[in-house]
Amino acid sequence: MSWAVEEWKEGLSPRVLQKIHELESQVDKLKKERQQRQFQLESLEAALQKQKQKVENEKNEAAMLKRENQSLMELCDSLEKAKQKTFHDLQVKESQVNIQSGQLNSSKKDIERLEQELKR
């Protein structure tokens, strides 16, 4: 088949044949360059898709961390409220203990006084 491709060149001057050869060489060079650029383009597109996926994964992870952070903040608030309530309850109980301790001391004094009276 290559003979048919070359047949049209018969009878052309050497200068024209040289120019045809230069043009064919240039076409081959351009085809190779085009293939290289096409490969580069495909590689860049693949890298872009990989980066897009990475960005999407990072966004998802950031959203998940944000939700987790919000949940932890709510938990901290809840624990802080529970701590304050427990502290308040402790103060109330300490106050009650102090009152009862005072009453106990008063009752002991009353008992001692009554025992002294009984002895008399």
Order of alpha helices (4+ residues) and beta strands (2+ residues): alpha-alpha
